[in-house]
Amino acid sequence: MDNKGLIEISRYKKGAYVYIEGVEKATTFYYIQDGRVELISQGIKDYSLKDKTLGKGKIFGLIATMAGQKYLESAIALTDLEILVIPKKEFVQAVTKMPSIAFDALTQITSRECELIKELCVLLLHKHDQPDLPRIFDLGEYYSLNGYFESANYAYQKYLHYFPQGDKIQEARDRLKQIATHVKKSDASFRPEENSRSYPQNSIVFIEGEPCDDFFMIQKGQIKLTKISNNSETILAILKPGSFFGEVSMIESKPCPYSAIAFTDCEIIAINRPSFEAMLRAKPQVIANIVSQLCERLWLMYKQIDGALSQDPLARLFNTLLVGVENDKVDPSRSVSHKLSFGIKELIDMAGVKVGEGDDSIRRLSELGRLQVLQEEILISDVSEIQRRSEYYRKKQRLMYQSYRSVGLNL
């Protein structure tokens, strides 16, 4: 490869540190040309390391660099090492000269995203994540029991389509007849060649466990990503215009690990697999934007998991508020006000707070956090106070975590 510009080759002796976890803001990621690297974490995020040993042709340090955050782990040379040092601002140049980096980056991101979704499922829903086609029927049952009949109709229809020999086939048909009078409209449906799509509020774009060959970009409105288990919904994220979703199913060729639902009336662009693969080759700047955004989302998921590790519902709520502030690109260190575009129900769902704990925790949250909790939105009078409270609980949780580890126990 021609290494003109700011992309350089660095060499490390066996045992040397390439970078150290959490010490400074990441500005570069690395491509291994020769040798092997070990990734280790002493912090609470060590569950994030799916591949702890990497060899030739692999990249590391990507997520923290593209998200503009501190490194999530330390990188140590297991052998003498030769690596390309790629600054964030040179990502487009790197992808242009080595197109495989774009695919490797997206594969790493989606693989990590799957792992983090599983972790969130365990922490918030207390159940291991196992999306499959028969589960679509269970989602129909949840929606039907809770009065979301259009969504139930979508789920039962998809079960019939994807699982025609399933043992719930007659039940799905019966349920469709039972709810027919309650279904005011069908969820939006489109031909594969239709790229521009409109979804009314609460309609389903795709459902957990459903195969999906499209990658989506929001033009207008908001999309919420959700998981349902134990008759409870958890919101993984609320995405705004300019955001992307559907990347996991597209790149991993797996069923969707979450449902995507219109949080408001939405207009989105659907990009099919051939068009997406052509974009990987032809539009490195677009791919750089996608990678940066997905890395930022993963970083917020790390923080969401950190908060979910706490048993204190108040700590979970403060952490969720901070994630919401950072997701809106607001500097949490500044003493400014900010309005979040979700309300009390979404806050409780995203924090994984139990129904019985919610009312008292919300009252205490309002008193301590200088915020006003409304039904459809949350007004924070001072975001720096949210950061201060959240960091207090996170530090407390980390100390407890490390004390457990010191005696050989796990949380």
N, C-alpha and C positions, 0 to 999 in steps of 0.2 A: 504493500500500500504506500502511496505517496503521502508523506507526513508533513507537507508544507503547512504553514499557518501555526496555530497554537496547539495543535494536537501533537504531543511529543511521546517519545519512548522513554520509559524509566526502567531501571533494573534494581532489584532488591536481592540481598543475600538471604539465604535460608534463616528463618527466625525473626526477620525484620518486620516491623509494623509498617503497613502501607498507610493506614489511618487508625485513629483511636475513637471508640464509641463516645458520642456526646460531647467531645471536647470543643469542636468548632463547627461553624456552619459549613455544610458540604457545598463545594463549588465545582467539583470534578468527579466523574465516574471513570471506570477502568475496564479495559478489554484485555484479556489474557492472551498474549502471543505465545508464551512458553512458560511452563511450570504450573504449580498448583497453589491455591490460596485457601486458608481456613478462616471462616467467619465465626466469631464468638461474641456473646453478649453477656455482660455481668448484670444488666438491668432487668427490668420487669418485662422487657419485650423479647426475651429469648425464645418465646414461642413462635416468633416471626421467622425464624431461620429454618426453612424447609430443607434447603441444600446448604450444608455447613462446609462442604469441601468442593471447590470449583477448579476446573482444569482449563486447558487450551480452548479458546473460542468462546468462553463465557464472560459475561459482564457482571460487575458488582459495584456497589455504591450508587446505583442508578436512582433508586426511589428517593433517598434523602436529597440527592443533588437536584433532581428535576422538581422536587417539591420545595426546594430552598430551605431545608431544615438540617439539623445536626445528624451525623451518621448514626444509624440505628444499631450498629455493631462495630467491632474492631476487626480489621483485616490483617492477617499475619501470613507471611510467605512460608509455605510448608516446604518448598524447595527454592533453589535459586529461581528468580522470577523475572520475566520480561513482560511489561504491560504497556499498552497505550493509555496515556492520560488524556481524557477528553473533557474539557470544560463544558459547562452547561450551554454557554453561548455558542459553542462549536458543534452542537448536536446535529444541526442541519448539514454542516460540512461532513461530519462523520457518516451520516446516513446516505448522503449523496455518493460518497466514495466507497462505502461498504453497506449496501442496502440490507444485508443480512442483520445488521445491528438493529434496524427498525423492528424486524420480526422477532428477534431475540428479546428486545426490550418489551414488546407487547406480550410475548409469551411469559416472560418473567412476571410481569405485572398481573396478568390474569390468573396465573398459577398462585401467586401470593394472595390475590383477592379471594380466590376460592378458599384458601386456608383461613383467612381472616373471617370470612362469612361463617365458616364452620365454628370458629372460636366464639364469635358473637352469638351464634345459635345456642351453644352450650351455656354461655354465661347469662344470656337474657331469657332464653326459652327453656333452659335446663333440659335440652334434648339435642342429640347429635343430628347433624344435617344429613338427610338422605333424600334428596329430591329425585323422584322417579315418576313415571307415567301414572301408575295407580294412585299416587298421592293427589293427582288432579281431582279425583272424585272427592277426596277428603276436604279439599279446599272448597269445592262446591257445597259440601255439607256445612262448612263454617259460614260461608256467605249466606246460605239459605236460612240457617238458624238465626243469624243476626240481621236478617231483613234486607240484605244487599242482593236483591233478586236478579238484577241485570248481570252482576258479577257471577252469581250462582249459575245463571243460564250459560254464561261463557264457559265456566269450568266444566259443566256437564256436557256441553257440546264438544269441547275439546277432548274430554274423556272418550266419548263415542268415536271421535275421529281418530285419535291416536291409539286407542286400545279396544278395537272392535271385538276381540275375543276375551275381554276382561271379565272377571267374575262379578263385577258390579254393573254389567251392561244393562240388565233389565231395570235395576234400581235407578240408574241414570235416566233412562227413558221415563220411568214413573215420576221421578222428581221434576223433569221438564214439564210434564203434563200438570203437575200440582202447582208449579209456580207460574204457569203460562199467563194467568190472569193478572199477575203482579208485575210482569215484565212490560214496562212502558215503551221501551225501545231496545233494539239489539245493540250490542257493542259494535263499534265501528269495524268494518271488514273491508279489505282492500285487495286488489289484484296484485300479484308480485311485482308487476312493472310500474305500479303507482309509487312514486317516490315521496311526493308531498301528501301528508296525511293529517287529518284533523280528528281530535278525540275530545268528546265532551267530558266535563268533570266527572270523576269516579269511574270512567270506562277503562277497561283493561287493554294495555298494549300487548303484553304477553304475561303468561302465568307461570309460576314456579313449577318446574318439571317439564315445561313445554319445549320442544326443539325450536330453535330460532336461528335463521340464517341471515338475519339483517342486523346492521349496526345503526344506531339511531342518534340523531342530533336534534336537540330542542331548539326550535325557532321562537316559539312564543308559549308562555305558560310555565307550569311546573309539573314535574313527574316525581312521584314518591316510589321508592324501592322498598318492598316489604317482604317479610317472612311470617308465616302463620304456623303455630304449633300449640298444642294443649289449649285449643280454643282461645288463643290470644295472638294478637298481631303486634309485631315489632317493626318499626320503621328503621330501615338501615340508612336511608338518606333521602333528602328532598332536593331534587336537582332543578336548576334554573336555566333560563335561556342561554344557549351556547354550550351547555353540558352535553356529554355523550353518555350512552348506556347501551347495553346489549353486547358489550365486547367479550364477556366471558364465554357465552354460548358460541359466538362467532369464531373466536380464536381457538378455544379449547375443544370445539366440536362436542360439547356436552349439553345436556338439558339446562335450561335457565335455572340458576341457583336462587333466584328471587322473582317476585312478581313486580311488574312495572305498571303503575296505575296513574291516570291523570289526576293530579292533586287539584288542578284548576283546568279550565278549558285549555287545550293544547294544540299547537301546530308543530309537527316534527318532520324531519327528513329521514327516510329509510334508505340505507345504502346496502345493496346486496353483496354477497361474497365476491363475485368477480370484480365488481366496481371497487370494493375495499382493497382487494389485492392489487388492482391497477393503481390505486391511490398510493399504496405503500411504495411502489416503484417510481411513480411520477411526481409526487408532491411531498417532498421531505419536510417542507415547512408546516404543512397540515399535520403530518405525522408527529412532528415535534410538539405541536400544540396539543394533540391528543395525548401523547405520552406525559407531558407536563401536567395536564389536567387529571389524568388517571393517577399519577403519582401523588398529587395533592390530595385526591380522594382517599388513597391508601393511607396517607399520613394521618388524615382525620379518623380513619378506621382504627389505626393504632391507638390514638388518643381515646376513642370511644371504648375500646377494649380495656385500656388502662382504667378508665372510670368504672367500667362494668365489673372489674375485679373487686371493687369495694363493696362491702356489705351494708354500708351506710347509704340509705336512699337519698339523703341530702347531698352527699358527695357525688352521687351519680347525676343528680339534677344539675349541680353546678358545672360538672364536666360537660354535660350535654349542651348547656347554654354556651359554654366556651367554644365547643366544637361548632355550634351554629354561628357564633360571631366570626370565627376564623373562616368558616365556609363562605361567609358574605364578604370576605376580603377586608375586614375591619381590623385595624391594629388594636389588639386587646390591651396593650400597655397604655393606651391613651385614655384620658378621662373625658370620654365623649358618650353621648347617648346613642342608642341604636334600637331599631325596631325589627324583630325577627318575624318572618312571614309564616310562622306556624303558631298554633295555640297550645292550650293546656293539655289536650288529649295527645297531640303529637309529641309534646315534651315528655310526658309520662311514658308513652310507648317507646320512644327512642332511648330513654334512660333505663328501661326495664324495671321500673318501679311497680310494685304490686298495688292492686287497687286499694287495699286496706291501708297502705302506707302513704298514699298519694295526698290526701287532704291536709294532714298535719305537716307533711314535708313541704307542700306548696306554700302553706302559711309561713313556715319558718324561712323558706327561700325568699319570699317577698320581703320579709323583715330584714334579713341579712344582706340580701343581694341588691338592694336599691332598684327594684324593678316592679312593674305593674303587670300582673298576669291577667290577660283578657281571654275571651273564648277563642277568638280567631287569630290573635297575635300577641306577642310579648314585647313590652316596651322596657328596655334597660336604660336606666338613667346614667349609669357609669360603668362602662364595660371593663375598666381596669379593676373594679371591685370584684367582678365575676372572675377575672383571671387570678386575682389574689386569693380568693376563697378556694378556687379550684386547685391552685398550686399547693395550698395548705393541705388539702385532703390528699392530693397525689403524693406529696412528700411523706405524709403520715402512712399512707398505704405502702409506699416503697420501703420505708423503714421496717414495717411489719413483715413485708415480703422477704427482705434480706435477713431478718432475724430468724425467720422460719428456715430459710435455706442454710443458715449457719449451723443449724442443728439437724440438717438432713431431712427436713420436712418440706412438702409442697403445698401451696394454697389450693 
